[in-house]
Amino acid sequence: MNDASRNYWSLYAEFLSAFQSIRYKGFSIPYLCHFRSLNHENTYIWENLPNAAFRKHLSHDVKDRKTLQALFDQYKQSHVKKKKSKLFPRMKAPKGKIVLYNAANLLRFPKETMDRHFRPDQTVLLQDFPAKKKPKIVKGIPVQGVPSNYLSSYRVPVEASVQVLQKQADKIIQAYSGHPMFNHASFRVNFHKQLAGIVQRIEETNRFFRKNPVSCIVFASTHYYQSRTIAMVAAEAGIPTVCMQHGIIGDEIGYMPQIADVEGVYGHFESEWFQKIGVKKTAVEIIGHPRFDNLFRRSSLMKSELVHQLKINPGKKTILVIVREDKQVDKWETLVQSLSKEGNYNIIIKDFLYRGTPHPLTKLSPHIYSSASIPLYDLIHHSDIVLTYLSTVGLEAMIADKPVFVLSTPFPTYTGYFDKLTPLVDPRPLKVARMVGKYLSDDQWKQQVKETRQSFLNHAYPTAKPSGTRLMDLLRRLSKQGGVPFE
């Protein structure tokens, strides 16, 4: 590991050790926290993680990722099907419905998947609380006919218990002096907040499981404390859990540690990566993702409609540029200015995150356009080339059989996800611009790009059958003891 990774996981291990005595209903609270958000206001940590000197402040030194994963494996094992569980003393093998928990709105199952595979009489969409205005679609999950259940309806008073645990946490914090994490003003506030939420979630989940038979749970992520707590209570109840991969594993911080019984991953890269950090091979299954199944279908938006809506030139090649707010904006400016200089292309800018106005890059040239409200997959289907940063969109565009070039600026905890796409990955914007021009004028280079893309996909996203079908095959196996009446 480099210093940034080593320091981050060492800090995590130190947090687990320091606060492990804070327990509720048998659960050690720090293992259920969302660690990164405890420090999101601590600029000192993020600025100094890459420095070896940072470890001088710590009493723990994690030199191997497997060490961190092993801590969570041991913790989970201590809760798996306890013979004398405090929460489920008489719990039998689970029988019931599939529960979908859409952590951070990242599940993104398309309507076709829901309609085909998740029958309303066999499925429950578990949400934290009812929306003020009931939508037809919950952030990408069509819920017409799929019943919802709300954890907020299972709440009980926990204030007294929370106050006791918060005071216990404060005593531990006071025992440290000059610690880069524990002594930062925001840490106590964030930890108190998560501690209260975790205690409430343990109670909510306990009551939900007691009153609702569940055969298995599908998560979008198990990193947020809300979903991680559900997953750990499920382990104690003997309910199998699956976590769907919600984006490429570009940053290891977003995917360690592994918590669910099975990680449903995109391809061989993730399967190998999880095994390298100490996850058992049987706990990783190549599923792909149901939303990517739509990439194999034709766009519902006609090219003429796209031309009309964005007012692009139908006689020019169209380049889709994927950016993320203002990150690497200087490099992107150099790249798009180089491409737009001769006015030979339509350049469409798609910002990864929502902004109410067009991205500033669209002001650089009359040949650069905002993607407006056009859905991403329609933009991909009607583009000739896709340029992206280290983003999941790069994989999505390749699945749609589009040539992809990546403006890559690796960061300290980067996993090397796009390394197998070399030489189509480069940190130099002018080099990327030349690759684009060469692709449109050199047949030999175009063939090399195609072969490189196919080789990458064979490893990153094998497509023997649709992802929705693969997922249901897995759920059938996991739910076999629960007797779910799958068709």
Disulfide bonds with the S-S distance in Angstrom:
none
